[in-house]
Every structure is written in C-alpha cells, then in structure tokens.
C-alpha cells in the first residue's frame, strides 16, 4: 500500500514532465525515494514516505513530516526537491 500510494503521488506531481530519475528503497514502514536527476540536472535528494491513518506523509530535512496528499501540502515536496544547497 505504501509504495502504491507513493507512486501515485509522484505520478500526479510529475505527470508528463520528463528528465526525472529516481529509485525506491523499502525499509519496513518507510519508503525512501532517492532522486538522481531532476529536469536533466544531477542531484542527490532523498525523501522518506510513510502512511499514517490512510494518509501519505513525506519527510524532508527542511520541513519534517508533512501530509502531502492534503490540501496544498505537496508544495513542500516541490520546494525541497528544487532547493539547491
């Protein structure tokens, strides 16, 4: 269920955008998504996802745990993904 919810979330966010490369690593109740390329630019970003009360949450270093399928909380995904260190 976790991987399916995460894949659905990423499909909706990325839709028809090209030049994204990411992989999944499962770790018990968590799923790590590691981005290697975004808009043809090489990056190293990792997000952790979990399901709590049937809601998908995303964890990032900048924002902590956020329910990314509620309201406009998906903005945290994009802000953290596109933020350059």
For each residue, the residues with C-beta under 8 A, 3 or more apart:
1: 4 5 51
2: 5 6 26 29 30 31 49 50 51 56
3: 6 7 24 26 31
4: 1 7 8
5: 1 2 8 9 49 51 56 69
6: 2 3 9 10 24 31 33 49 56
7: 3 4 10 11
8: 4 5 11 12
9: 5 6 12 13 49 56 68 69 74
10: 6 7 13 14 22 33
11: 7 8 14 15
12: 8 9 15
13: 9 10 74 77 78
14: 10 11 17 20
15: 11 12
16:
17: 14 20 39
18:
19: 37 38 39 40
20: 14 17 35 37 38 39
21: 35 36 37
22: 10 33 34 35 36 37
23: 33 34 36
24: 3 6 31 32 33 34
25: 31 32 34
26: 2 3 30 31 32
27: 30 31 32
28:
29: 2 50
30: 2 26 27 48 49 50
31: 2 3 6 24 25 26 27 48 49 50
32: 24 25 26 27 46 47 48 49
33: 6 10 22 23 24 46 47 48 49
34: 22 23 24 25 44 45 46
35: 20 21 22 38 43 44 45 46 47 81
36: 21 22 23 42 43 44
37: 19 20 21 22 40 41 42 43
38: 19 20 35 41 43 45 81 82
39: 17 19 20
40: 19 37
41: 37 38
42: 36 37
43: 35 36 37 38
44: 34 35 36
45: 34 35 38 80 81
46: 32 33 34 35
47: 32 33 35 58 59 60 77 80 81
48: 30 31 32 33 58 59
49: 2 5 6 9 30 31 32 33 56 57 58 59
50: 2 29 30 31 56 57 59 65
51: 1 2 5 54 55 56 57
52: 55 57
53:
54: 51
55: 51 52 67 69 70
56: 2 5 6 9 49 50 51 67 68 69
57: 49 50 51 52 65 66 67 68
58: 47 48 49 65 66 68 76 77
59: 47 48 49 50 64 65 66
60: 47 63 64 66 76 77 80
61: 80
62: 76 79 80 83
63: 60 66 76 79 80
64: 59 60
65: 50 57 58 59
66: 57 58 59 60 63 73 76
67: 55 56 57 70 73
68: 9 56 57 58 73 74 76 77
69: 5 9 55 56 73 74
70: 55 67 73
71:
72: 75
73: 66 67 68 69 70 76
74: 9 13 68 69 77 78
75: 72 78 79
76: 58 60 62 63 66 68 73 79 80
77: 13 47 58 60 68 74 80 81
78: 13 74 75 81 82
79: 62 63 75 76 82 83
80: 45 47 60 61 62 63 76 77 83
81: 35 38 45 47 77 78
82: 38 78 79
83: 62 79 80
84:
85:
